[in-house]
Amino acid sequence: MHSQTSKLMKYLVIIEETKTGYSAFSPDLPGCIAAGSSKEEVEKNMKDAVAFHLEGMNHEELEIPQPHSFSTYLEVPA
């Protein structure tokens, strides 16, 4: 593995409630997903999944995607 200065990256993670718990994904990291039985568990699992995903990309000497997604809430009449 090549040496590289470690820096913090901030990726948007979408968490959705499912019939059996929660699932999560990051639009900036295609294929990086996680699940858990609680919000806390899915957040921890997703943090681990992102770290593993980026570690694999580093190992393969692939370019690490820059975070570019964002979120907002819109209020509309229902």
N, C-alpha and C positions, 0 to 999 in steps of 0.2 A: 504494500500500500504506500502511496506517495505521501510525503508529509505536507501538511497544509495547515495554515493558521485557522483555528476553529472560531467561528463567529455564530452568534445567535440569529436564527431565521424565524420569522413569525408567519406561519401559514394559517389561512382560514380553514376551519374545520366545521363541517355541517353535521349536526347531530339530529337524528330523527328517532322518534319513538316508534317501536314496532309492537307486534302482538306478543312478543316474548322478551322484550327489553328495549335496547337502544342499539342503533347502528351509527357509524360515522364514516365520513370520507372527506378528502380535501380536493377541491377542484384543481388546485395547482400541482397535485401529485397523483396523476391517473393510476388507478390500480391499488392505491394505498387505502385500505379500509380496516375497520375494526368493529367489534360488537361487544356488548356487555349487558348485564342484567340491571344495572343502575346507571344514572348519569355519571357518577363518580368513576365507576368501573370502565365505562366506555371512553371517558376522557383519558384515564390512565393507559388503557389498552391502545388508544389512538396515538398517544405520545410515544409509546414504545414502538408502534407500527411505523410512525414517521421516522424515528431514529433509525430503525432497522432498514427502512426503505432508502434513506439517505446514505447509510453506511454501505449498502449494496451498490448504490450508484457510485460512491467514491471508490469502492473496490474495483468496479468495472471501468473506472476513470471516465464516467459519463458526466456531462455538465449538470450541475445542481440547478433545478429550476428556481428562478427568482419568484417570490410571492407576488401575485398580481391581482388576486381576487379580493373582493370586499363584500360586505353585506350592509343592508339597510332594511328598515321596516317602512312600509307605506301604509298610510291610513286611507281607507276608502269606505264609502257607505256600503253597508251590507243589507 
